[in-house]
Amino acid sequence: MTKVNKTSNWVRRHSEDTFVKRSKQDKYRSRAAYKLKAIDEKYNFLKKVISVADLGCAPGSWLQVLKEFKNINFIVGIDLLNVEPIDGVYIAEQDIKDYDSYTQLFEKKDSKLDLVLSDIAPNITGISDIDQSNFSYIAIDILRFCRFKLKPNGMLVMKYFLGSSFETTRKTLNNNFSKINVFKPASSKKKSNEVYLICIGFKD
Ligand SMILES: C[S@@+](CC[C@H](N)C(=O)[O-])C[C@H]1O[C@@H](n2cnc3c(N)ncnc32)[C@H](O)[C@@H]1O
């Protein structure tokens, strides 16, 4: 199959995808909104938190979902890419590793956060060893962010891709949280290795 055919097949499959259709009707910026909604339906945490950071937030559908919860009064979104502004959300175009910028980003919020979300997906090379190392490096960066800004007993929801580095990453997270659950939302494509790690009870 030629590259053009492969691309047009992907475009057709994507536009026929139920969650893509729903996201257009519901005015979400991407189908990822339904992943966060499904995680929340299962673990029921968004109505219990007040302050949240969303790492890898572009184009911003998780931020839109967070805005629907009136109990949440502080939302920060961070992404390498530019994100169209959302009223009342602090958005920073930066790498999550760019720790120097955080002081400025959080100057309006001295205390720590209740929840850290990460839907970050590093670029996939297709070479399993390299991809798995990249996922584990990102997990370490996310954990560093938690040490910097997550409250003791706070919660982290993080995307991960099952593979050779998964157990090591889960062990590292286990040392830092009281409980780790693994969840795959219905809107996460079946053939993808993507799962979400629901990490409860941060040990500061
Ligand atoms: C799947 S998208 C997130 C979708 C988002 N949850 C939504 O609902 O719209 C993953 C994002 O992670 C971002 N990303 C990847 N590595 C990053 C890093 N080191 N720092 C900040 N953002 C990163 C990418 O730019 C991409 O926009």
The ligand as a MOL file (V3000), in Angstrom:
LIG
                    3D

  0  0  0     0  0            999 V3000
M  V30 BEGIN CTAB
M  V30 COUNTS 27 29 0 0 0
M  V30 BEGIN ATOM
M  V30 1 C -2.1790 12.7680 23.5750 0
M  V30 2 S -1.7130 14.4400 23.6650 0 CHG=1
M  V30 3 C -2.6860 15.0400 25.0080 0
M  V30 4 C -4.1480 15.2220 24.7200 0
M  V30 5 C -4.8510 15.9830 25.8400 0
M  V30 6 N -4.9990 15.1530 27.0300 0
M  V30 7 C -6.2190 16.4850 25.4510 0
M  V30 8 O -7.1720 16.0580 26.0770 0
M  V30 9 O -6.3460 17.3120 24.5550 0 CHG=-1
M  V30 10 C -0.1040 14.3430 24.3580 0
M  V30 11 C 0.6200 15.6820 24.4780 0
M  V30 12 O 1.8260 15.4960 25.2290 0
M  V30 13 C 2.7040 16.5540 24.8460 0
M  V30 14 N 4.0650 16.2900 25.3300 0
M  V30 15 C 4.9000 15.2760 24.9960 0
M  V30 16 N 6.0720 15.3850 25.6670 0
M  V30 17 C 5.9790 16.4940 26.4480 0
M  V30 18 C 6.8570 17.1320 27.3760 0
M  V30 19 N 8.0840 16.6470 27.6450 0
M  V30 20 N 6.4460 18.2660 28.0000 0
M  V30 21 C 5.2150 18.7840 27.7450 0
M  V30 22 N 4.3270 18.2190 26.8770 0
M  V30 23 C 4.6960 17.0850 26.2460 0
M  V30 24 C 2.5710 16.5430 23.3200 0
M  V30 25 O 2.9750 17.7810 22.7890 0
M  V30 26 C 1.0610 16.2730 23.1350 0
M  V30 27 O 0.3570 17.4640 22.9010 0
M  V30 END ATOM
M  V30 BEGIN BOND
M  V30 1 1 1 2
M  V30 2 1 2 3
M  V30 3 1 2 10
M  V30 4 1 3 4
M  V30 5 1 4 5
M  V30 6 1 5 6
M  V30 7 1 5 7
M  V30 8 2 7 8
M  V30 9 1 7 9
M  V30 10 1 10 11
M  V30 11 1 11 12
M  V30 12 1 11 26
M  V30 13 1 12 13
M  V30 14 1 13 14
M  V30 15 1 13 24
M  V30 16 1 14 15
M  V30 17 1 14 23
M  V30 18 2 15 16
M  V30 19 1 16 17
M  V30 20 1 17 18
M  V30 21 2 17 23
M  V30 22 1 18 19
M  V30 23 2 18 20
M  V30 24 1 20 21
M  V30 25 2 21 22
M  V30 26 1 22 23
M  V30 27 1 24 25
M  V30 28 1 24 26
M  V30 29 1 26 27
M  V30 END BOND
M  V30 END CTAB
M  END
